[in-house]
Amino acid sequence: MIINYNNFLIEILKTFIKLCIAGLLIGLLKSYDLFIALILLIKIIHVVYKNVIISKIKNWILLYGMSLTGLAGMIGENWGVSNAYWEYHKVSRELPLWLPFAWMLAFYFLYSIESRLIPYLKYKTIKNKLIIAFWLSLLVPAFGEIITINLGVWTYYWPYQLFGVPLYAFMCLVFVHMIVYGILAFICKNQKINDIVFT
């Protein structure tokens, strides 16, 4: 399935280093949700500027994916907090201001990883791409959550937890990301858009 294991593993290692930095940033600045929101918003503006505005090939799929993930994530966040399945700490509101931006960047992060890993696949079939997408959406967001949870950003109240992340959360993360993946793959197919991740 994979041509070059070393490069593939280096990409995975770089991903987890970036996650550690992002998790530490949010964890250490958790009381300053407006400041975190501004940092993440600046990153989103940079991503959109680089990939959509000034790029010769306008990556609208990236923008759609970030928007869909942000919307789906916030629906899930509202549902979870209003039903007391989890709770954010050290902020004066139920949902920190940075949440929609974090969800949007989660899509960008996963999309970027996939687009860097897919070239190392010997067979770039949808099946192999889905396998990568499934495992990344299961492990990468959960790893980021482990860091922020253990730095006191929020607490889950669901049972069956692994390092503070419950089994239900693992399933929800995969569900959200795979639904967005399916929608974007459908858009690419119908609109004849050639995208390294979704076609």
C-alpha positions in Angstrom: 0.0 0.0 0.0 2.8 2.5 0.9 5.9 3.1 -1.3 8.2 4.9 1.1 7.7 4.1 4.8 10.4 6.5 6.1 8.9 9.6 4.5 5.4 8.4 5.5 6.5 8.1 9.2 8.3 11.4 9.1 5.1 13.1 8.0 3.2 11.4 10.9 5.9 12.5 13.3 5.7 16.1 12.1 1.9 15.9 12.5 2.2 14.9 16.2 4.8 17.6 16.9 2.5 20.3 15.5 -0.4 18.8 17.5 1.7 19.1 20.7 2.4 22.7 20.0 -1.2 23.6 19.2 -2.4 21.7 22.3 0.1 23.4 24.6 -0.9 26.8 23.2 -4.6 26.2 23.9 -3.9 24.5 27.2 -1.6 27.2 28.5 -3.8 30.1 27.3 -7.2 28.6 28.1 -8.3 31.5 30.3 -7.8 33.9 27.3 -10.3 32.4 24.8 -10.5 35.7 22.8 -6.7 35.7 22.4 -6.7 32.1 21.2 -9.6 32.8 18.9 -7.7 35.7 17.3 -4.6 33.5 16.8 -6.6 30.8 15.2 -8.5 33.3 13.0 -5.3 34.8 11.8 -4.1 31.2 10.9 -7.4 30.6 9.0 -7.0 33.9 7.1 -3.5 32.9 6.2 -4.6 29.5 5.0 -7.5 30.9 2.9 -5.2 33.7 1.5 -2.5 31.2 0.5 -4.8 28.4 -0.9 -7.7 30.3 -2.4 -7.0 34.0 -2.9 -3.4 34.1 -4.3 -3.1 30.5 -5.5 -3.2 29.8 -9.2 -5.3 26.8 -8.5 -8.1 28.0 -6.2 -8.7 25.2 -3.6 -12.4 25.8 -2.9 -12.7 22.3 -1.6 -10.4 23.2 1.3 -12.6 26.2 2.1 -15.8 24.2 1.8 -14.3 21.5 4.1 -13.2 24.0 6.7 -16.6 25.7 6.7 -18.6 22.3 6.9 -16.3 21.1 9.7 -16.7 24.3 11.6 -20.5 24.2 11.3 -20.7 20.4 12.2 -18.3 20.9 15.1 -20.2 23.7 16.6 -23.5 21.8 16.3 -21.8 18.9 18.2 -20.3 21.3 20.8 -23.7 22.9 21.5 -25.3 19.5 21.8 -22.6 18.1 24.1 -22.3 21.1 26.4 -26.1 21.7 26.7 -26.6 18.0 27.6 -23.7 18.1 30.1 -21.6 15.5 28.3 -18.6 17.8 28.6 -17.7 21.1 30.1 -15.1 23.8 29.3 -13.0 25.3 32.1 -11.5 28.7 32.8 -13.8 30.7 30.5 -16.7 32.9 31.3 -19.0 31.3 28.7 -20.2 27.8 28.0 -18.3 27.6 24.7 -14.9 29.3 24.2 -14.7 31.7 21.3 -11.9 29.8 19.7 -14.0 26.6 19.2 -15.3 27.2 15.6 -11.8 28.2 14.4 -10.3 25.1 16.0 -12.8 22.9 14.2 -12.1 24.6 10.9 -8.4 24.2 11.4 -8.9 20.5 12.4 -10.2 20.0 8.8 -7.3 21.9 7.3 -4.8 19.9 9.5 -6.3 16.5 8.4 -6.6 17.6 4.8 -2.9 18.8 4.8 -1.7 15.5 6.3 -3.7 13.4 3.9 -2.5 15.4 0.9 1.1 14.9 2.0 0.7 11.2 2.8 -1.3 10.2 -0.3 1.7 10.6 -2.7 3.4 7.8 -0.8 0.7 5.4 -1.6 1.5 2.8 -4.3 -2.2 2.6 -5.1 -4.1 5.8 -4.8 -7.5 4.3 -4.7 -10.5 5.7 -2.8 -10.3 2.6 -0.5 -6.7 3.4 0.5 -7.5 7.1 0.9 -10.5 6.2 3.1 -8.3 4.0 5.3 -5.9 6.8 5.8 -8.7 9.3 6.5 -10.4 6.9 9.0 -7.2 6.3 11.0 -6.2 10.0 10.9 -9.6 11.2 12.0 -9.6 8.6 14.8 -6.2 9.3 16.2 -5.1 12.8 15.3 -7.9 14.9 16.9 -8.0 12.5 19.9 -4.3 13.0 20.5 -4.8 16.8 20.5 -7.7 16.4 22.9 -5.6 14.3 25.2 -3.1 17.2 25.5 -5.7 19.9 26.1 -7.8 17.8 28.5 -4.8 17.0 30.6 -4.0 20.8 30.6 -7.4 21.4 32.1 -9.2 23.0 29.0 -12.3 20.8 29.4 -13.6 17.6 30.9 -15.7 14.8 29.4 -18.3 13.2 31.6 -18.9 10.2 29.4 -17.5 6.8 30.7 -15.0 4.5 29.2 -12.2 7.0 28.9 -8.6 6.6 27.5 -6.4 9.4 28.9 -9.5 11.5 29.4 -11.1 10.9 26.0 -14.1 8.7 26.1 -14.9 6.0 23.5 -18.0 8.0 22.4 -15.7 11.0 21.6 -13.5 8.9 19.4 -16.6 7.7 17.5 -18.0 11.3 17.2 -14.7 12.7 15.9 -14.6 10.0 13.2 -18.3 10.5 12.4 -18.0 14.2 11.9 -14.8 14.0 9.8 -16.0 11.1 7.6 -19.4 12.8 6.9 -17.5 15.9 5.7 -15.2 13.6 3.7 -18.2 12.0 2.1 -19.8 15.3 1.2 -16.6 16.7 -0.3 -16.0 13.5 -2.3 -19.6 13.8 -3.6 -19.0 17.4 -4.6 -15.7 16.6 -6.3 -17.3 13.7 -8.3 -20.4 15.7 -9.4 -18.5 18.9 -10.2 -15.5 17.0 -11.9 -13.1 18.6 -9.4 -9.7 16.9 -9.3 -8.5 16.8 -5.7 -5.7 14.7 -4.3 -7.7 13.7 -1.2 -11.2 13.4 -2.5 -10.9 12.0 -6.0 
